[in-house]
Amino acid sequence: MGKLNNFLLALALAIGIASLSFFTVYETERALIFRFKRIKTESGNVAVIYGPGLHAKIPFVDEVNLFDTRMNIFDIQASRITTVEKKDVLVDYYILWKIKDYSLYYKRTQNLKSKTEGLLREKANAILKIEFGRLTIKEVVSSARNELMERLRKFTNQNSEDLGIEVIDVRVKRINLPNEVSDSVYNRMRAERQRKANSFRADGTKDSTSMRADAERDTTIILAKARSEANRIRGEGDAKAMEIYSAAYSKNPQFYDFYKSLQSYKNSFNSKDDILILKPEGDFFKYFNNAGKRD
């Protein structure tokens, strides 16, 4: 029984020593060993980077620090930036970054993501202020946006090399105007639109007056031509009628005189209320007076 207990004790001690002597690094990680609080190095004072797998260490002497190799997304909201127009804008953007130099990264940030992002925010905002300070608001949101993003990524990456990280991308998500600036911009835009509206309205009134004058002139010309043509046709008709009347009169003057008298009677007595006071001996009534006589 005593031998079994000793065996179990030895086995437990061996397992404990083994657990303290080995460590595992996963696919998404890299590791540094700190021996007596200093990073373990190879010849040439180069830090030893441990990749995925099972590795040995000296218990109670070596301390393992694991680093995440995956890309990190750092979302930065409402950074106040001034444009070349001396207008402040609120810029929301994000940064994609990952660790590049594990030894340098630890020395600068102690492997603390919060500290890394604090330093990265300062560097990125400094680059933003420089780049936005060269552009107007319109240029920031125009077709030159992609070139701006590339410059932001390039200079932020260069400025962050001393942190031991690599900046993969910088993207502006949204650009807003502070309340005091947006009111000024909107008022200026409203005034500009009002000026253009007044200009369009004035041009429209001018064109309308011109077109109305042209239409009235054309109407006068058309009516004058129409009246002239009507008078010509009426004159020709009257001449033709007189020719017909003359021909008829020459054939039978007595019948023509009788017909014209009937037309006069008809036109004179359009209504039963018409009254004429004339002498019956006049020429007007000669056919009435002779109605019962025969030649």
Secondary structure, DSSP 4 states (H G I P E B T S, - for coil): -HHHHHHHHHHHHHHHHHHHHEEEE-TTEEEEEEETTEE-B-TTSPBPPB-SEEEE--TTTEEEEEEE-S-EEEEEEEEEEE-TTS-EEEEEEEEEEEES-HHHHHHHHTT-HHHHHHHHHHHHHHHHHHHHTTS-HHHHTSTTHHHHHHHHHHHHHHHTGGGTEEEEEEEEEEEE--HHHHHHHHHHHHHHHHHHHHHHHHHHHHHHHHHHHHHHHHHHHHHHHHHHHHHHHHHHHHHHHHHHHHHHHHH-HHHHHHHHHHHHHHHH-SSTT------TTSGGGHHHHTTT---
